[in-house]
Amino acid sequence: MNNTDQLRQLMTLDADINTPEIELRFEQIAKMLFESFAIQKGETVYLFKEIEFYFYNKNHRDIITHPRVSKPLCWYINDFGGIDINFTSSIERVNRENSKRKNVMKYVLDDSAYFGGILIRQLIEKESGEILKSPLACAELFRCYDATGVDYEFPVLVDHNNDVMSFIRKPRINLIRSNQSVEAKVNNILYQYHDNVRPNNETLYQDFKNFKDRPYGYEQ
């Protein structure tokens, strides 16, 4: 099995996988990305410097995770303009009429839902050592391409021996504003994205507190 197949297998999660196994996968995937992968755009190679993990299922209700439907190892531009590498993700989508009588898409948050990805927070251009220091800066690599065919400059994930010796684990950042309550944050997530929420709000408030400070960020 080559590195890409191994990474794809690690990123194939499901609705039943438990929290210890999810956290083990995070560690294994981070190690692979830092040691054995890079993003190549044309001739330019970017190494991973900082990443964050997000995944939701009934056993790991990390509600801050953006809902999506995806195969593993697909790029995903999130709602805040950053770029993710997706886990296998599956959640039912429905159309609902909002208060302005417009149809909007919502996601059904029930026990069959599972979704998530890896947010790229920082990259290092290998040749120059320049650091792309934010999710927005990393996402700029994915903008403005030829719409009429396959563009050679489009970023792709490639095998690359990076000689990375170590990395650290740390909590994710910017999950909630300093003046925002957990209840307000979770209520906003549910209002923006979800329909037919199976866990009650009180449970999701506690889940948010439980996952908010876990060391799901990795940096070399």
VEXDO-504686 format. One record per residue: x, y, z of N, C-alpha, C, O, CB in turn. Coordinates in steps of 0.2 Angstrom, whole numbers, plus 5000, padded with zeros to 4 digits. Atoms other than C-alpha are relative to their C-alpha. Glycine has a CB too. Layout:
residues N
XYZXYZXYZXYZXYZ ...
This chain:
residues 220
500449945000500050005000500450065000500950075004499550005006 499649945000500750174995499850055005499350045008500050034993 500149954995500750335006499350024999498950035003500550055000 500749975001499150404997499549955002499049975005500050024993 500650054998498150244999500049995007499449995010500249934997 500050004993498650235017499750065003499350055008500849995003 500449944998498150415020499350004999498950025003500450064997 500750015002496550385011499649965005499149975007499949984993 500350054996496150235022500050035007499450025010500549945000 500149974994496550335038499550055000499250065006500750035002 500549945000495350475033499449974998498950014997500350054995 500750035001493950355029499749985007499849935009500149944996 500450014994492950375045499349994999499149994993500150075005 500750015001491150335048499650025006499850055011499949924999 500449974994489650365060500149965006499949985011499349984997 499950044994490150225072500750005004500749985009499849934999 499350004997492050255075499950045007499650095007500550034995 500049974994492350305093500550055001501050054997500149945006 499549954999493350445101500749985000501150014997499850045006 499350025000494950355105500349984994500850004992500149945005 499850025006495050285088500150064995500550074992499549954996 500049945004494650455080500750045002501050064998499450055002 499449974998496050535091500649974998501150004996500050015007 499450035003497250405086500150014993500750024990499949925001 500049985007496850435068500350074999500750084994499349994996 499849935001497150625070500850005001501250034997499750045006 499350004999498950585077500349964994500949994992500149965006 499750045006499350455063500050054994500550054990499649944999 500049965006498750575049500450065001500850084996499250024999 499649944999499650725056500749984999501150014995500050035007 499350025002501250625056500249994993500750014990500149935004 499950015007501050575038500050064996500450074992499449954998 500049945004500650745032500650045001500950074996499450055002 499449964998502150825041500649964997501149994994500150015007 499450045002503350685036500049984992500549984989500149945004 500050045006502750615019499650044995499550014989499849935001 500449975005501650745010500250074999500450105004499349995002 500049935002501650915002499550024996499149984993500750024998 500549985005500551024992500550034994500950074996499550065003 499649975006501251064974499650044996499050024994500349944996 500449965004500651204964500550024994501050064995499850075003 499549995005501551204947500649975002500749915003500150074998 499450034998503351184951500250025008500750005010500650044996 499949974993503151264969499849955005499249925004499750075001 500250054995503151144984499950035007500350085009500549945000 500149974993502351195001499949945005499649895003499350044999 500050054995502651095016499550025006499350085007500749995003 500549994995501351075030500450035007500850005009499649945002 499749974993501751185046499550005005499749985011500250074999 500550004994500151195056499349984997499150004992499950075003 500750035002498451095054499649995006499849995012500149944996 500450014995496951075064499449954998499249954992499650065003 500450055002495750925065499350015002499250045008500249935003 500749994998493850935065499649944997499649924992499750064997 500450055002492650785065499449995004499550005010500449934999 500650014996490850755070499749934999499649914993499550064999 500550055001489850595073499749995007499850035012500449934998 500450014994488750525087500449995006500250005011499449954999 499650014995490150475097500550055002500950055007500449934999 499549944999491250635095499650064997499850084991500649984995 500449955002490050775094500350075000500250115005499350015004 499649945000491250915090499650054995499850054989500749994997 500549965004489851035084500350064996500050084991499550025004 499749955004491051165078500249984993500350034989500750035004 499850035006491451055063499550024994498950024996500049935000 500549985006490651125046499849934997500149894995500450044995 500350065003489450995039500250004992500350064989499250005001 499950015007489850925021499949934998499849895002500850024999 500150075003489650775010500650004995500750044991499349994996 499350005003491350715003500349935000500149895005500450055002 499650055000492450574998500650025004500750085005500249974993 499449984997494150575008500550034995500550014989500349945004 499549965004495550685002499850044995500150054989500549944997 500349945005494450814993500250065004500150075010499349994999 499949934997494850994995499350035002498850014998500450054995 500649974998493551095004500150075002500550085007499649965005 499949934998493451285005499450025005498850015003499950054994 500550004995492551315021499750075000499950124997500349995007 500449945001491351455025500450075003500250125002499450005005 499649954998492751565033500650024995501050054997500349995007 499549985005493851565017500649965001501149974997500150075001 499450045000495051435023499949944996499449934993500149985007 500050065004495451265015500149945004500649945009500650004994 500050064996495151095022500249944995500149944989499449985004 500050075003495650915017499549965003499549955009500749975000 500650034997494050815019500249935003500549894999499550004996 500150074998493750655029499449984996499050024993499949995007 500650025002492450545022499450035004499450035010499949925000 500549964996490850645026499349984997499349984990500250074999 500650025003489050595024499550035005499550025011499949935000 500549974996487550695031499450024995499550054990500250065004 500649985004485750715024499950074999500050115004499449975003 500149935001485350875016499350014998499049974994500550034994 500749995001483650955015499950084998500350125000499549985006 500249935001482851115008499550035004499049995005499850014992 500549984995481951225020499950084998500350114996500250005007 500249935001481051395018500250045007500050025012499350014998 499849964994481851525030499550065001499050064998500750034999 500449954998481051675038499950054995499450094995500250045006 500149965006481251775022499749974994499749994989500750034998 500350045005480351645012500449984994500249974989499450044998 499650025005481851595003500249925002500349915008500750045000 499750074999482451405001500750005001501150034998499849964994 499350014998484051365010500149935001499649895003500150055006 499850074998484951205012500249995007500650035010500649984995 499950014993485051135029500349925000500149884996499450015005 499750074999485950975036499649975006499550005011500850005001 500450034995485050845046500549975005500949925003499549944997 499550024995486050815062499749955004499449965009500250065005 500350054996485550645068500649955001501249964999499449974996 499450054998486550485073500349974994500849934994499649945004 499750035006486850435055500650054997500950034992499549984994 499649955003487850595051500749995003500949985008499850075002 499349994998489750605051500450044994500250034988500349935000 499749955005490850735043500650045003500650045009499550054997 499449964997492450835045500650014995500649984989500249975006 499449995004494150885038500650035004500550045010499850054995 499449974997495850955042500150074997500250084991500649954998 499949935002496051145042500750014999501149995004499750055005 499349985001497651205034500150075003499950125000500349994993 499949944997498251345045500650044998500750104997500050005008 499449975003500051375039500449954996500349894997500550025006 499650045005501151315025500750034999500750095000499749994993 499349975001503051335021500249994993500149934991500549975005 499750015006503651365004500749975000501150005003500050074995 499450044998505051235003500650044998501150055001500049944996 499449975003506251334992500250065004500850075005500050014993 499849944997506151505000499950015007500250055010499550064997 500150004993505651465017499450055002499350055008500650025004 500649954999504151595016499549965003499349905001499850034994 500650044997502751545028499450044998499350104999500150005008 500749985001500951565023499750005007499549945009499649964995 500150004993500351615040499350005003499150015009500350065003 500750004997498451605041499649954995499849944989499750075000 500450045004497051495034499850044993499850014988499449985003 500149965006496651635022500550004995500550004989499850075002 499450005004498451645015500049934997500249934991500650025004 499950075003498451455012499449994995499649964990499949955006 500550015005496751465003500150044994499850024989499350025004 499949965006497351594991500449964995500349974989500550065002 499750045005498351454983499549974995499649944990500449945003 500550045003496651384977499550054996499050034994499649965005 500449955003495951544969500250014992500850014991500050065004 499849985007495851594950500349964996500949964995500450075001 499750055005496051454938499650004994499050024994500049935004 500350005007495651424920499449955001499449905003500549974995 500650035000493851374919499849954994499349924994499450055001 500150045006494051294902500349934999500249904994500150044994 499650075000495151144906500449995006500350025011500550004994 499650024995496351064917500650055001501050064996500349935000 499449954999497551194925500649975003500549945009499750065004 499350034997499351134928500150035007500550005011500550014995 499849964994499451264942499649985006499750005012500050074999 500450014995498051194952500349965006500749915004499349964998 499650044994498751134970499749935000499149915000499950045006 500150074999498850944972500449985006500950005007500149964994 499650044995499350834987500449954997500249914993499549975005 499550045003500950744983500449975005500549995011500450044995 499550044996502050614991500750055000500950074995500249934998 499449964999503650714998500349985006500049985011499850074999 499650014994505050665010500250065003500650105000500649954998 499949934997505050815022500550005005500750055007499450025002 499550004995506350755034499850045007500250075010500650034998 500249964994505250825048500149955006500049895006499250015000 499750044994505950765065499450005006499449955009500650035003 500550004995504550815077499450064999499550104995500350025007 500549955001502950915079499650005007499749955011499449984995 500449994994501850975094499350004999499050014994500250075004 500750004999500050955099499850065004500150085009499749935003 500249944996499051105105499250014998499049984994500450064998 500749985002497251165106499950044994500350084992499750045006 500249965006496351235091499950075002499850095008499449974996 500049934999496251425090499450034997499150014992500650044999 500549965003494851555087499349964999499049974994500250024993 500650035000493451435090499450045002498850035000500049935004 500549964997492451565100500350065001500850075004499749965006 499849944998492551745102500050015008499749985011499550064997 499949994993493151805119499350035004499250015010500550055002 500649984997491451895122499449964998498849995000499950074998 500650045002490351755116499949945004500449915006500149984992 500150064995489551625127500049934995499849944989499350015003 500150075004489551435122499349994998499249974992500249955005 500750015003487651435121499950044994499650024989499650025006 500149965006487651585109500449974994500149974988500250075001 499650035006489051495098499649944997499549944991500749985003 500350065003488151335097499350014997499249984992499949955006 500649985003486451415094500150024993499750014989499650055005 499949975006487151505080500249954994500049954989500650055000 499850065005487951345072499449974998499349954992500549965004 500650045002486351255073499550044996499250014991499649985007 500449965004485351405066500350004993499950004988499950075003 499749995007486551425051500049944996499949944990500750025001 499850065004486851245046499549945001499449904996500649975002 500350064999485651115054499350005001499050055002500349975006 500750015000483951045053499849935004500249895003499650004993 500250064997483050915064500649975004500849925003499849944995 499450014996484450915077499849945005499349965009500250065004 500250064996484350745086500350015008499950005012500349944998 499849994993485450785102499750075002499650114998500850015000 500349934998484650925112500550055001501150035002499649995007 499549945000485451095114500449995006501050015006499650065000 499650004994486051065132500549954999501149965002499549985006 499550065001486950905127500650034995501250024997499749944997 499549975004487851005113500450065003501050065001499650034993 499749954996488251145124500649975004501249995004499650045005 499450034996489251025135500549974996501149974997499649945005 499650035005489950935120500550054998501150044997499749974994 499649945002490651105114500550015005501150025004499650064998 499549994995491451135131500549945000501149955002499750015007 499650064999492150955131500650004994501149984996499649944999 499550005005493050975114500450064999500950064995499649984994 499749945001493451155114500850015001501150034997499750065004 499349994998495151145122500449934999501049935001500150025007 499750065001495650965116500650024995500550064991499649954997 499449985005497450965107499949974993500349924992500649975004 500150035006496750935090500450054995500350044989499350004998 499549965005498051065082500749975001500949955006500050075002 499350035001499751005076500450054997500250084992500049934997 499549955003501251115072500749975000500949955005499950075003 499350025000503051075067500450065001501050065001500249974993 
